[in-house]
């Protein structure tokens, strides 16, 4: 058919793409505040670097693998849209009058945030180079094929075999983004192994205002994530906007309720995590539920995710920033919850069990595909490039030892190797006068690692400044 440009729809998708791209810097703040002070820059850099790597991989071949002509229901033709070479009548949103490159760019931002989400599971302990190679491979081998299966006419779409039971519903990425990233985070946490001191030493968030700011930016960007997935500025986009708001509100209260009953207090970290849990859960269901049922879904997600994040200690899996507990669990609640609450076909609204069965099967298949492919990539990188930084570097802090920077200059320390004015003599590596080695021994139990006072960065020309021990804060949110 002939393509007719719709400037209103195009403006909305361009705006939505910008909002979704903003989510990744927002995620860097959210994750950065949750780690210890000596690793904040590395954590934020993992999100920012994902933008660079995934944007290029998506342009070269990722989009074509996701939305090219179907190959066996598993992926699209890798060369069909090589370098984003397509025409406007081939646009994913051609019916809405949105040009090819605008729609492709919108989908690029989804691939970026999905990849960045995984980094929270392996905080503080991996080589940046290995992470960058993983990000490129994962978006091409795991994310793009799964996007094709769900949104590109593949195995898990309305054109696939499960549609004979009921048409699967994933409005904006419950399977493609959140279940996929959650499973990948779990696999990497197992392959990479736990942080040194996990389960024995306090690993508290060092900057909760940063976490709250990151959660706010994620929520703001998510209106583009869900509202933009309508494909144009219409009533469906409006429904997605409202449902995104109220589901998130419900999840915040659900998480707070768990904390109040279990821990006797509500925390800012918990409320911020509830924001993300609600956003995750409503993502696949934003156009399938009413505002009232969206509140129910959000409340369920807040309760489930708040309970799930503590399981990592029981099973000894260092999912550092709760990628599994929030994104995998929240993604499952949202994806399967559609089968209960959808206006069309939901079990609790008189639609029978067909949709519930399909949503459950799709979630299981997506988890298996993501787990197998991610494991293959992770193991290849483990035995070639290696994942872990040396133990001494990890204990000293990856920011100083691997990036030659510190997030905070609170004791006259060198904030960056570029800051030569604060160093007498030659700026060197860790172990030199500029960067003396930190004590590799365990931190005292009564210190909160990552606290700017209790966890100072090494001072130039001498050992870390001594600070008085501070009593541990009772009721750690995690």
C-alpha positions, -999 to +999 in steps of 0.1 A: +000+000+000+011+036-005+026+052+026+009+084+039+027+104+066+008+112+097+026+140+114+007+137+147+015+099+151+051+105+140+056+132+166+041+110+193+065+081+184+095+104+183+085+118+217+080+083+230+114+071+217+131+100+235+112+091+267+123+055+265+159+064+257+158+086+289+150+055+309+185+041+305+202+071+321+174+069+347+183+033+353+219+042+357+209+065+386+186+039+401+212+012+400+241+036+409+224+047+441+219+011+451+255+000+450+283+010+474+301+043+469+333+028+456+314+011+426+289+038+416+307+049+385+312+014+371+275+006+377+263+037+359+288+032+331+274-003+324+240+013+316+255+042+295+278+018+276+249-004+267+234+026+248+266+028+227+269-009+219+232-018+214+225+012+193+252+001+168+243-036+169+206-028+164+214-006+134+237-031+118+216-062+121+194-063+152+164-047+137+165-070+107+167-101+129+137-089+149+115-076+122+128-091+089+109-117+069+102-147+092+126-176+092+111-207+108+092-187+134+125-180+152+141-149+138+139-125+109+161-124+078+193-109+091+203-090+059+168-077+049+171-044+067+209-044+071+219-009+084+183+001+087+179+001+049+141+001+046+114+021+030+085+039+047+059+014+033+079-013+052+076+005+085+063-014+114+038+014+119+030+022+083-007+019+090-003+047+115+016+069+091+049+066+110+081+064+088+104+034+088+133+050+106+111+065+133+095+031+141+129+014+140+144+040+163+116+035+188+123-002+189+160+005+193+154+021+226+136-010+238+166-031+230+189-007+248+170-006+281+164-044+280+201-050+278+210-024+305+186-040+329+207-071+331+237-053+345+221-050+379+225-087+385+263-086+383+271-053+400+306-045+413+326-074+400+328-078+362+351-065+335+336-037+314+351-052+282+334-085+288+301-068+296+303-048+263+309-079+242+281-097+260+257-068+254+264-069+216+260-106+214+229-108+237+209-082+217+216-100+185+213-136+196+187-134+224+168-101+224+162-097+186+151-133+180+127-132+209+113-099+197+107-115+164+089-145+180+066-122+199+062-091+178+075-101+144+051-129+134+071-157+150+066-186+173+050-167+202+030-142+182-006-142+170+007-160+139+023-188+159+010-222+170-002-210+204-027-187+187-048-217+179-057-217+216-059-180+221-040-150+208-010-142+230-009-107+245+023-087+251+015-051+245+049-035+253+074-062+264+065-084+294+082-114+277+106-096+253+120-071+278+113-081+314+111-119+315+140-120+290+162-096+310+153-112+343+162-147+331+195-133+316+203-117+349+197-149+368+220-168+344+248-143+346+245-142+384+250-179+385+279-180+359+298-150+373+293-159+410+287-138+440+304-106+452+331-111+478+314-110+512+279-116+498+257-128+527+284-120+553+291-083+549+267-054+547+262-042+511+238-013+516+227+013+490+250+043+494+227+070+479+190+066+483+181+100+469+198+089+437+177+058+437+145+079+441+156+102+413+163+072+390+129+057+398+112+090+390+129+091+356+121+055+349+084+062+356+084+093+334+101+074+306+077+045+309+049+066+295+067+065+262+074+028+267+037+019+271+020+048+256+042+048+225+035+011+220+000+020+209+016+032+176-001+065+175-017+091+198-051+077+203-074+062+230-053+031+234-023+053+242-045+071+267-056+039+283-020+027+285-010+060+302-037+057+328-031+020+335+007+027+338+000+053+364-025+034+386-008+000+384+025+016+396+006+033+424-009+000+434+026-017+434+041+010+456+014+004+482+017-034+479+055-032+485+050-008+514+024-032+529+049-061+529+076-039+545+053-026+571+041-061+581+075-079+578+100-052+588+077-028+608+087+002+587+083+015+551+115+025+533+123+048+504+142+019+487+111-002+490+088+024+475+112+031+446+114-006+440+076-008+441+075+018+413+096-004+391+077-035+400+044-019+390+058-005+357+072-040+348+039-058+355+017-034+336+040-034+305+025-064+288-011-056+300-013-018+295-040-020+268-057-052+279-069-042+314-092-015+328-079+010+353-095-009+382-080-042+372-046-025+366-046-014+402-052-051+412-024-062+390+000-036+404-009-045+439-002-081+432+032-072+416+042-051+445+034-079+470+050-106+449+082-087+441+087-075+477+086-111+489+107-124+460+137-101+465+147-118+497+149-153+481+184-146+468+198-149+503+180-182+509+193-197+476+227-180+478+223-163+444+239-128+443+213-110+421+229-078+433+202-053+425+172-076+423+168-079+385+153-114+390+131-104+420+117-074+402+119-079+364+115-117+361+089-119+389+071-087+378+072-098+342+056-131+351+029-114+372+020-091+344+022-117+316+002-144+334-020-118+351-034-109+317-049-144+316-069-136+348-077-099+343-079-091+306-111-075+294-112-099+264-106-134+276-096-130+312-106-159+335-119-137+363-140-117+338-157-147+323-134-154+294-124-190+303-090-205+308-077-204+272-059-170+274-045-179+308-030-211+294-015-194+264+000-166+285+016-192+308+030-213+279+044-182+262+061-171+295+076-206+300+089-208+264+104-173+266+122-182+298+136-214+283+148-197+251+164-168+270+181-191+296+197-215+270+209-187+247+222-165+275+240-194+291+258-202+259+270-166+255+280-163+292+300-195+292+319-187+260+329-153+275+338-169+308+363-192+292+377-167+267+377-132+280+368-140+316+341-122+337+356-114+371+380-087+381+407-097+406+395-101+442+418-074+455+404-049+429+369-058+438+375-052+475+393-019+468+366-008+445+362-012+408+359+026+402+394+033+413+411+001+403+396-002+368+384+033+359+409+054+378+380+075+391+360+079+423+324+090+425+329+112+455+360+132+465+352+135+502+386+131+518+408+149+494+412+119+472+419+119+435+385+119+417+401+111+383+435+105+368+428+137+348+430+157+381+468+159+381+468+191+403+460+171+435+489+146+430+526+152+436+547+134+411+536+110+384+500+098+382+503+060+383+484+028+387+469+014+419+498+008+443+516+040+433+517+071+454+486+083+437+466+051+441+478+032+472+464-003+475+434-007+498+434-032+526+419-063+510+406-076+543+369-077+551+351-046+563+339-044+599+304-057+603+294-024+620+303-004+589+279+002+560+300-004+529+294+023+504+286+049+529+306+081+520+318+083+556+323+047+565+337+038+531+361+066+519+381+063+487+419+061+492+436+095+497+464+105+474+498+097+487+488+076+517+464+051+531+426+056+533+417+082+559+406+066+591+370+071+600+352+061+632+331+030+629+294+037+626+267+013+640+249-007+614+215+006+604+188-018+615+162-032+591+182-032+559+156-031+531+171-059+512 
